[in-house]
Amino acid sequence: MEYVSPEGLRLDGRRPMEMRQLRAEIGTVAKADGSAVFEMGNTKVIAAVYGPREVQNRSQQISDQALVRCEYSMANFSTGDRLRKPKGDRRSTEISLVIRQTMEACILTHLMPRSQIDIFVQVLQADGGTRSACINAATLALADAGIPMRDIVTSCSAGYLNSAPLLDLNYIEDSAGGPDVTVAILPKLDKVTLLQMDAKLPVDIFENVMGLAIEGCKAVSNYIKEVLLGNTKQLEYRRGL
Amino acid sequence: MLQSNTFSRKTKAGRIKKEVREIYLRDDIYCGASACKTCLASTCRAPLDASSPLLILDTNVLLHQIDLLENPAIDNVVLLSVVLDEVKNKNMAHYNRIRALSTNPLRKFYVFSNQFHKETFVKRMDGETPNDYNDRAIRVATRWYQTHLGAATPVLLITNDRDNKRRASEEGISADTIQSYVKSLGQPELLDLLVHPAPESEDVTMEQIEDLRPSKKQVVYQEHKPMSEITLGLHRGIYHQGKLRVNRYNPFEAYVGSESIGDEIIIYGRQNMNRAFDGDIVAVELLPQDQWHEEKNLSIADEEDEEEDDVHLAPSSADDAPRTTNLVSGSATETNSTPSRHSGRIVGIIKRNWHSYCGSLEPMAMPAGTGSFTSALFVSKDRRIPKIRIQTRQLENLLDKRIIVAVDSWDRQSRYPSGHYVRVIGEIGDRDTESEVVLIENDINSRPFSAQVLACLPALPWSVSSEDVTNSIRLDLRSLCVFSVDPPGCKDIDDALHCTALPNGNYEVGVHIADVTNFVHPGTPLDDEASQRGTSVYLVERRIDMLPKPLTEDICSLRADVERLSFSVIWEMTPEAEIISTRFTKSVIKSCAALSYVEAQARMDDSRLMDPLTTDLRNMNALAKIMRQRRIDRGALTLASAEVKFQIDTETHDPLDIGMYQIREANQMVEEFMLAANVSVAKQIRDCFPSCSLLRRHPTPTREMLEPLLRTAAAVGLDLDVSSSKALADSLDRAVNILQRDDPYFNKLIRILATRCMTQAVYFCSGDLSPPEYHHYGLAAPLYTHFTSPIRRYADVIVHRLLAASLGIDKLPSVFQDRTQLTSIADNLNYRHRNAQMASRASVELHTIIYFRKRPTDTEARIVKIRSNGFIVFVPKYGIEGPVYLTTRGEKGSGEWYVDEQQQKIVKMDNSLSYSVLQTVRIHMEVVGPQPNRPKLQLTLIF
């Protein structure tokens, strides 16, 4: 199948190096300490953060740092078909783990010993790249909750189809069976905190694809910073400062 | 700007699913006109000429008039992406041809992605059919072009859809049909290329042409079922889907390999085939069992008058052999009670396999007026294709020409499909024309290499540089006495050998193969071209190279006394030919002699010669003999084929003499070491890359396939054991004529018959099959590949790359990461390989006819098959096979002769005469011309 036309356009009219439209909103769950909705094209996820709070299960308490927990799930209605089991399957468990590890790496957990931070992410609409969208949403929600972090984490995926590196795969491109490289970075520290790929790729091409994904992450981080800044300005305005 | 596209789609499981897809609308898609000021055309290709009229084509024009579009008279064309998408869905072959046009720098074709352009995007309206939607999108894009380019550039929408044309006119867009546009160009020869739409379709017909077919519109064929009904029928198991394969030797019989039945369904007659062509994907309905046909194919002649079996080259494998043979099985009573094979009727065609065909027009009287349209019947050279009706203005020119014709439609009322003329190849009977036909029929690209391909060649004159010699990956073997042994006059020498005695009594034997991959790099145009061609093609009078001539004949060819780069396999062998160690390396060699088989043989036989080269030859020969014996003991088959060799007049290129190809010990020696090299390399690459190696396998023939051989053997009192290749090899060795002891050719004849029962070996990607299936039956080798002829086979180039990667010399090209791509390469190689063989055979057949044209000959022949009105004979001396009729045509089955199935005999009613299989008969061979310009070889029995 042709994923990039000879004119250099993808199936949805993007060029290979272009991302989908980003949209973010902070404070969508009033009861949570921090929350956000993040959209990449038709992929839409919501994240809610509770904490830092007292550890619910005492046996899990860590004396010198905070306990970070993460739960990823997909809404029953997130894909066209009704999902039978929205959470608890292997895929969800794996993504929960990935998100927890990624977020743990940037949260300054040593500042909050004997406490617990819960991150809930749910996919409302799935169209490829849910993993990246969840990490971006979680970053926003953590920032909204005011949890101390080293840097914001941003994530983006890239793939390689029809001999061309493609940024930010949508569902059709994702299910083409080609490699899908998901990268998360700490943009200010310029460090990679997550790198996943589920296919084989020659090293030189892999470096290109990963480079493209990192560029994508930087673009996401610029957008997230803008959103956070806008949000802070609004808070400032509300306080009447 | 963001838009979304919502539509419903049916999933594989049959459920309806709603899909939502985003569409990003852009403002950076350019109009493609060179003079356009608004578009920043400098960044991209702008082929369109804004000063002359622009053409925008509707889908129906692209789908039906592709031959016309390829004519340079049609130019300055905008191809809309919405149109291209529709073409792609409906006909991939046409899509590829159109894409080739759009990338051709000489043609002014531009692809405009109208669906993603901000101003030409059209949102689907509720209840709008896809066709209406596309038409609307085309009109919107046309209007945009009109306003965008202004009044200076006329924009013309060309559509054959009446509705679309009307609406366009209403909206103020200038629209025209292709017919009237072509007429306005004033080039009458273009009109022949036009396809005339079928009258019942809603497209605009060409009113000017009256229908010359018989006015009685009687329905000849049954209606094709609509697609929805076919899908339902397939789902319920009433219909069966498969690819139709028409019998090459009897066009009224076809097979559909059906997965749902797990067997082949036979389709008899044009009625049941219901307008399907060879290669079409069809839906078949099984006939009730009492209508399952009996073997009609026992007779050589066909149910319709004009076609008949031709004399042809003896088949060399089961793939070439006539399919009718395997049905003459069993006793007559058995087949009468329960016909064993499913027979069916085609109810619908799922996918057409129409392309263009080579052939000539049926001779006919010239109509009174010239220059007007006349109907003519076209007869394809490929007998599987029915006659095609075409309309032409230049009948007088075409009658004695080979022409190419494409099929357009076949409606229920007409006996023959209708098509249109594409181009002339040349005069019938002319050798060059007929060779060209052979090439076209077998889809062989004989065009000269393009400039991009030639640009990949190293600068000439080329010689081994000092860098090559000092390169650490290359072993300097220039000091060794390396030589090559090939057929006389061979210019593409891709293998050379050496053999030195080691102090410890062992031998070091090296096989050196031209290092083609040093010059052909993956991803270059040169590599793409070679991969497409797949193999060099050897015709009797010419060779069509896979790689450009400088590479084939000079840079890669391991000629004598020049330094060349090679890829070497070096073994240490004991005098008992046991391999102690194997080494692979790139090397530099300097061949000291390029011998022919005859020369090499003469050197070995001449006991006075004691020079080092001859000693090496003798040592190698001794080793080869042991290796060969060991291979035979393992169960490798010594098969035989009736290969013939022409002597060609150097001036006229006409054949002077034909004879059997003689095989000498020297041939076998070289063959043995090549086999050994291939096996060693196969092991190496398979160990390093278990899932992406390119190997070659030869499937074990089933008992069913060997059935004709067994029956023939049984008739002459021979018992063959076919339980394994070893058993078969042994029983073939023992095969002697029991009835007639002094028959030297008998054993070879049996071997030839055995060979043609087997299928050919094929290339495959090792990841696609499980290891037991890798087996090569004919060679009795668990692993085999092709490594030794990279100049003329692309498979070897791939294997060279794999081997280099396994040694860490090169990186593995990215193709190998992608199994589907590798599989498709292997499929293409098999296809090309097979076509190359077919072309070689066809070329030999052609030259046989030329040879016998002036030389009617009497010769000996062997009966290989019994039919109800005669038998098929094989002429060993010329390697050809053909029918001999005992009864004259027309009075077949008159009862004068009857066939004894058990004994494989045809006996005269009064028992005065009988002919049995494998019997020697004398025949007379002569070229006759029953129809003008169509010579054919006729065999008659001499009593």
Chai-1 contact restraints between the chains, C-beta under 6 A:
chainA,res_idxA,chainB,res_idxB,connection_type,confidence,min_distance_angstrom,max_distance_angstrom,comment,restraint_id
A,E7,B,V111,contact,1.0,0.0,6.0,A-B,restraint_1
A,E7,B,S113,contact,1.0,0.0,6.0,A-B,restraint_2
A,L9,B,S113,contact,1.0,0.0,6.0,A-B,restraint_3
A,L9,B,F116,contact,1.0,0.0,6.0,A-B,restraint_4
A,D12,B,E22,contact,1.0,0.0,6.0,A-B,restraint_5
A,D12,B,I23,contact,1.0,0.0,6.0,A-B,restraint_6
A,D12,B,Y24,contact,1.0,0.0,6.0,A-B,restraint_7
A,G13,B,I23,contact,1.0,0.0,6.0,A-B,restraint_8
A,G13,B,Y24,contact,1.0,0.0,6.0,A-B,restraint_9
A,G13,B,F116,contact,1.0,0.0,6.0,A-B,restraint_10
A,R14,B,Y24,contact,1.0,0.0,6.0,A-B,restraint_11
A,Q21,B,L2,contact,1.0,0.0,6.0,A-B,restraint_12
A,G41,B,E22,contact,1.0,0.0,6.0,A-B,restraint_13
A,N42,B,E22,contact,1.0,0.0,6.0,A-B,restraint_14
A,G80,B,K17,contact,1.0,0.0,6.0,A-B,restraint_15
A,G80,B,K18,contact,1.0,0.0,6.0,A-B,restraint_16
A,K200,B,Q817,contact,1.0,0.0,6.0,A-B,restraint_17
A,P202,B,S814,contact,1.0,0.0,6.0,A-B,restraint_18
